[in-house]
């Protein structure tokens, strides 16, 4: 029961001949992304230390690269690319929506508590 | 007697029953939904970590300065290399897993066996590495002084390099012995006592002109604030309360105790997932070797356990980013 796999990544930019070949291709891509992350993490280029939307540009790059990696792990290693549209949406959209909601609420609250400590009458400096 | 059967008019359509509208077996779908709920559990932990970090955004430990060790390279400053290695091991074992699934689709028993075996080895290396990380983290390397307010004071030399307590503090004679249940209250425990007292640290600091105190506070450049000589002495004398070596759930020489708590909890929970993944993989491995799936003419079990294994890898990608990079 040789299952059918979609064998192209990057919206058809890279096409593979077999599923095995695609797996190695994705591994190479994930390794490159990880190496970029580690190199940036060690050298921390000065030019990326500016703030974009309340966070360092470097941190945005890390988070975006992580999501890119997560996408390829889910789509190609877990074969989400080959699943029915209904299953894919039920799993991915539900998770993404709930996580974004949770993260937003907790980070917002954390920032608020920080400002209470920082500008309020509570001191921690002793 | 046509009342017994209700005609809905959906017979033969996608959702009319007797179909697999999502084109996935029951087991595989349930694995996906388990993964969704587990993903939410992990994001709950990571979001809680984010909450605590935002709460102490101006005083959070810098991961680069915490995880600087590599096995067999003692004293070499190697930030992140070891975690990068661990990440790579886990991605690699994901690859062997997906190759096993692929070989399963071709009903190639010997290949599935080899790839499952390699996956298990990768998982064991990862769990072992994590144990080593924990060990290094718990032992600590420089030591610090905790203040009355629960802040951590670390020591640096004039160039800003970290100085370990043992390099400038001399341990004096101490009458205070560790309480043991065999010669005291049998129902009371006490952890290991610190090597030095705050008084001894103060003496050490007084006699070493070039040692300064570094606080948790981050400067605008994202580095820790170093106090002047006079302030250093004053801080230790007035506020020093406890000498901290290494990290546990109560104290943490690297900074906020919450950092250590979340480190233990999140990487521990993830490590437990990897461990259970290895156990599941071993069970499936033996089933493969025994030919169970060969007789069944379907290696779908390998696929299901593979989904779980990839999920563990997926979680690590996020843990790696939020604990070590950001």
Boltz contact constraints between the chains, C-beta under 6 A:
constraints:
  - contact:
      token1: [A, 2]
      token2: [B, 105]
      max_distance: 6.0
  - contact:
      token1: [A, 3]
      token2: [B, 105]
      max_distance: 6.0
  - contact:
      token1: [A, 19]
      token2: [B, 102]
      max_distance: 6.0
  - contact:
      token1: [A, 20]
      token2: [B, 102]
      max_distance: 6.0
  - contact:
      token1: [A, 23]
      token2: [B, 95]
      max_distance: 6.0
  - contact:
      token1: [A, 23]
      token2: [B, 98]
      max_distance: 6.0
  - contact:
      token1: [A, 27]
      token2: [B, 95]
      max_distance: 6.0
  - contact:
      token1: [A, 30]
      token2: [B, 91]
      max_distance: 6.0
  - contact:
      token1: [A, 34]
      token2: [B, 87]
      max_distance: 6.0
  - contact:
      token1: [A, 38]
      token2: [B, 80]
      max_distance: 6.0
  - contact:
      token1: [A, 38]
      token2: [B, 84]
      max_distance: 6.0
  - contact:
      token1: [A, 41]
      token2: [B, 80]
      max_distance: 6.0
  - contact:
      token1: [A, 41]
      token2: [B, 325]
      max_distance: 6.0
  - contact:
      token1: [A, 59]
      token2: [B, 326]
      max_distance: 6.0
  - contact:
      token1: [A, 62]
      token2: [B, 321]
      max_distance: 6.0
  - contact:
      token1: [A, 62]
      token2: [B, 325]
      max_distance: 6.0
  - contact:
      token1: [A, 62]
      token2: [B, 326]
      max_distance: 6.0
  - contact:
      token1: [A, 66]
      token2: [B, 317]
      max_distance: 6.0
  - contact:
      token1: [A, 66]
      token2: [B, 321]
      max_distance: 6.0
  - contact:
      token1: [A, 69]
      token2: [B, 317]
      max_distance: 6.0
  - contact:
      token1: [A, 70]
      token2: [B, 314]
      max_distance: 6.0
  - contact:
      token1: [A, 70]
      token2: [B, 317]
      max_distance: 6.0
  - contact:
      token1: [A, 73]
      token2: [B, 310]
      max_distance: 6.0
  - contact:
      token1: [A, 73]
      token2: [B, 314]
      max_distance: 6.0
  - contact:
      token1: [A, 77]
      token2: [B, 94]
      max_distance: 6.0
  - contact:
      token1: [A, 77]
      token2: [B, 98]
      max_distance: 6.0
  - contact:
      token1: [A, 77]
      token2: [B, 310]
      max_distance: 6.0
  - contact:
      token1: [A, 78]
      token2: [B, 307]
      max_distance: 6.0
  - contact:
      token1: [A, 78]
      token2: [B, 310]
      max_distance: 6.0
  - contact:
      token1: [A, 84]
      token2: [B, 22]
      max_distance: 6.0
  - contact:
      token1: [A, 84]
      token2: [B, 23]
      max_distance: 6.0
  - contact:
      token1: [A, 86]
      token2: [B, 22]
      max_distance: 6.0
  - contact:
      token1: [A, 87]
      token2: [B, 22]
      max_distance: 6.0
  - contact:
      token1: [A, 87]
      token2: [B, 24]
      max_distance: 6.0
  - contact:
      token1: [A, 91]
      token2: [B, 32]
      max_distance: 6.0
  - contact:
      token1: [A, 91]
      token2: [B, 36]
      max_distance: 6.0
  - contact:
      token1: [A, 95]
      token2: [B, 36]
      max_distance: 6.0
  - contact:
      token1: [A, 95]
      token2: [B, 39]
      max_distance: 6.0
  - contact:
      token1: [A, 98]
      token2: [B, 40]
      max_distance: 6.0
  - contact:
      token1: [A, 99]
      token2: [B, 43]
      max_distance: 6.0
  - contact:
      token1: [A, 102]
      token2: [B, 47]
      max_distance: 6.0
  - contact:
      token1: [A, 103]
      token2: [B, 47]
      max_distance: 6.0
  - contact:
      token1: [A, 106]
      token2: [B, 47]
      max_distance: 6.0
  - contact:
      token1: [A, 106]
      token2: [B, 51]
      max_distance: 6.0
  - contact:
      token1: [A, 107]
      token2: [B, 50]
      max_distance: 6.0
  - contact:
      token1: [A, 107]
      token2: [B, 54]
      max_distance: 6.0
  - contact:
      token1: [A, 110]
      token2: [B, 51]
      max_distance: 6.0
  - contact:
      token1: [A, 110]
      token2: [B, 54]
      max_distance: 6.0
  - contact:
      token1: [A, 110]
      token2: [B, 55]
      max_distance: 6.0
  - contact:
      token1: [A, 111]
      token2: [B, 54]
      max_distance: 6.0
  - contact:
      token1: [A, 113]
      token2: [B, 55]
      max_distance: 6.0
  - contact:
      token1: [A, 114]
      token2: [B, 54]
      max_distance: 6.0
  - contact:
      token1: [A, 114]
      token2: [B, 55]
      max_distance: 6.0
  - contact:
      token1: [A, 114]
      token2: [B, 57]
      max_distance: 6.0
  - contact:
      token1: [A, 124]
      token2: [B, 149]
      max_distance: 6.0
  - contact:
      token1: [A, 126]
      token2: [B, 148]
      max_distance: 6.0
  - contact:
      token1: [A, 126]
      token2: [B, 149]
      max_distance: 6.0
  - contact:
      token1: [A, 126]
      token2: [B, 239]
      max_distance: 6.0
